């Protein structure tokens, strides 16, 4: 049964100013998880809808979880493009527009903005990466996992969206949240989740997460993490976070049978000579998964990972 979810506030931009690929790009607020420091109990985000949204039903959707620098370009909250649309981090914006152009609804969740403590500069709060003043202030393993569920509930309240076909996409810190939400078991015990604890998402794709002991599911060397649905992991060879993720993915495949055809496939791809953050090299969707002469390893990794991750979503949703 569909839940009744209210959009508390949104801004619909002029159709004439939007890219042809998306009928609307809107800023929205929706009910967030309780007791997680949200202003007025609301989360915010940016919603991408396809051009034919109003005439369709059974639309597929994807929730997008940002990295430790937030969703906004250059960490400027409310930044806009020249056409008036929200200007988000390169990786998030290109994926939102691509998904909308392919007929999906995409929701980029903003886990930071509405949790900023009074007196903290916005630009500082938006940078919660390792080594910064507010690093990890919004917990990716608990609070941000609840944010993903809140986003699901919001999309589930849209009668045009098929709630059995909602995917989950995340980068870096947001990818860690995706790994927790997608898991078959709890973080602290190797016991299958049941009832409302089972993830409602159909499929997940992540880019360069951290997979150390803070993730839970045992240490990387004794990991019991495995997904409850098909899961694609895009890793960078030169990323210091890579090794733990490869270990966890290999353990899931070898120990728990998370292989092709299981419905819980783990597809792990490591891109040669690429660095953490490679998916942010461009805000434009790649025209080919191949590598142009002279292109950097990061651009080559981005092109291949974007196109093949899109195919992974398309074929399994």
MODAJO-V269639 format. One record per backbone hydrogen bond with DSSP energy under -1.0 kcal/mol. CO is the residue of the C=O (numbers start at 1). NH is the residue of the N-H. Records with the same first field share a line. If there is no record, write none. Layout:
# MODAJO-V269639
CO->NH / NH
This chain:
# MODAJO-V269639
9->29
14->17
15->18
19->22
24->49
26->47
27->11
28->45
29->8
30->43
38->41
39->42
41->32
43->30
44->110
45->28
46->108
47->26
48->106
49->23 / 24
50->53
52->55
53->56
59->162
60->105
61->167
62->107
63->169
64->109
65->171
67->70
68->128
71->89
72->75
73->76
76->79
79->87
81->84
85->81
87->73
89->93
90->94
91->95
92->96
93->97
94->98
95->99
96->100
97->101
98->102
99->104
100->103
105->62
106->48
107->64
108->46
112->115
113->116
114->39
117->120
121->125
122->126
124->127
128->136
129->132
132->135
134->137
139->144
142->146
143->147
144->148
145->149
146->150
147->151
148->152
149->153
150->154
151->155
152->156
153->157
155->158
158->161
160->59
162->165
165->61
166->202
167->63
168->205
169->65
170->207
171->174
172->176
173->177
174->178
175->179
176->180
177->181
178->182
182->228
184->193
187->217
189->191
191->186
194->197
195->198
203->168
204->232
205->170
206->234
207->172
212->215
213->216
217->224
219->222
220->223
226->184
230->204
231->267
232->206
233->269
234->208
235->271
236->239
239->242
241->245
242->246
243->247
244->248
245->249
246->250
247->251
248->252
249->253
250->254
251->255
252->256 / 258
257->259
258->266
259->262
265->231
267->233
269->235
271->237 / 274
274->238
275->278
277->280
278->281
292->295
296->300
297->301
298->302
299->303
300->304
301->305
302->306
303->307
304->308
305->309
306->310
307->311
308->312
309->313
310->314
311->315
313->317
